[in-house]
Amino acid sequence: MLRSALASLVMLGLTASVLGAQHASEPAAVTMEGEGAETFVLISGMVGGTAGFDQLGSLLLAKGYRVLRIDPYQLSLDSSDVSFAAMARRVDAVIGRYHIRRARIVAHSQGAGVALRLASNYPDRVGALYFLDSGALACNGGPTLSASLRFVPMLTRLPGGRSFVRQRFVDALRRSSGSPNWLDPTRQRVYTQPVLDEVDRVVAMAFRLARAAEPESLATVVARVRAPLVVVVGAAPHEADIGKEELDALAPLGSLVRIQRLVGVGHFPHEEAPNEVLALLLGSGTLVASLDPG
């Protein structure tokens, strides 16, 4: 994970409102598109939100699938409980509104922690799991936060402060990518603008995330998972990359787990290589049956 205080902030790409209380100009915490009989549920991590799945969502829609995108961090932005278990409960409630069972769940980064609890606690919702550059995460807490993070909202109100924070955010995204070519001006706005618009609430949530505790151990959660899992690892050197311990924790799942490494790709496979990710989701990619992250 990124380790500086400011980087901790920019890895919290959260938007302003909770479901049912959104302004028209804000990104949605939940979007549903398509009329297909089979549903893909795309769960975002701390950055990008539902808009981070624009490319992959469009590809799935073109193949005739129904696509439900959920940002559990936006849904939980003002909640006192920001554990993975609590976010999975909120995601389950959203999926239930659409009467979805046995969906294919695709989760990026910290969203995989939510998806893992969803599969463990609400197994009827999950037909298959796909983790994008993430494994089994023990808790939702991010890096140790510096007290100086509290001054970031003030910084954004100073002349040039928003531009400074925006550029640091974009720099962090680049360092976490195998290739920065996907970060055109439009994608930069998608990832940075929500943070800048609601920086006070984002910082407040950052400190709640740092203190978040799970009600069950990771081993207990993993032991209940029965859905097959594909872990897509960005093989290019990058910050915020998947840790060996995240893969080791999945070992009890045995043959249910498959690992796919994408050459030249970093922490954002769905942005950097959406067509390759699509092929894996549809079963036409080559899987590496190994839990060795080397």
Phi, psi and omega in degrees: 000154174294144194244341181285161182298315181291321177298327176300321177294311187289343174279003176253072183281074187254150179252177202282319195241162176269164182305132178092357181221042185261147170275152184299332184277352184266149174299147182279145173284336181220132171225141176235130180220153174093163182235013184293159180286334181251141186245135166258129174254120182255117184250120183279162172267210183286341181236150175095323180060200180296330180292338178294344178260019182305310184293309182295320178300317179297321179295320179292320178298320180295337178272000175094014180268157169272138186233118176250117179254133183226132173254097184292338179284321174294319178300332186253011192303324182251014182275149175280339179251105181243031173289161174301320182298318179293320179294322177297323177297320179290320177296317177302320179297320178295312180300322180297328179297334179261006177055044183265134173230150174056041179284160171268119187258120178248124184228135180257137171051234182297340175301336177294328176295323176291313182297323179297317178291327176299313180294326182283319187264337182226063190298334180293342179282338196243120173265327180201154181240143175223116180256129180259108181051049177202159177232221179272109182266133185283325182207165184273355180294137179271204179295161174299128186264139176277148176299337180294342178300331180296340182271355181299316177304320178295321180300319182292345180266355177275156177305125180081356184294317180298319179296322179297312180296318179302315182292323177296322177299309181297320178299319179295320177298319179297316181293338180266005182251149173290320175221134182276008186300333181288342185275065174284173183304325180294314181292327176300317179295319180303321185273331187260326188298317179301322179295314182293325182288331184229046189296326180297313182289326178296315180296319178300318179291326179304318180287326175293321178297322181296336181258359186296136178235143180270146180285343181226155176290157179299319180299322178294318179297311183298323184298336182269352184286131179237356182276145174294149186227130170250124177256118180261113184256128172287115188278345179286144176301131180197156174287162181062026183281168181291140181265153179302322181296331179292327178279320180301324182293343179271354184306324179299343179283347175056233185289352176292339186259136171230143180247133174235124177258130179256115182294136177079003184251145179253227188280353185236065183304323182291339177263320185280327184216061185298325181291323177293320177295318178303315180300322179291320180296327183266004173084013182255005176266161178274125181261144177256111185277076183208143174257011178276114183280003183285000000 
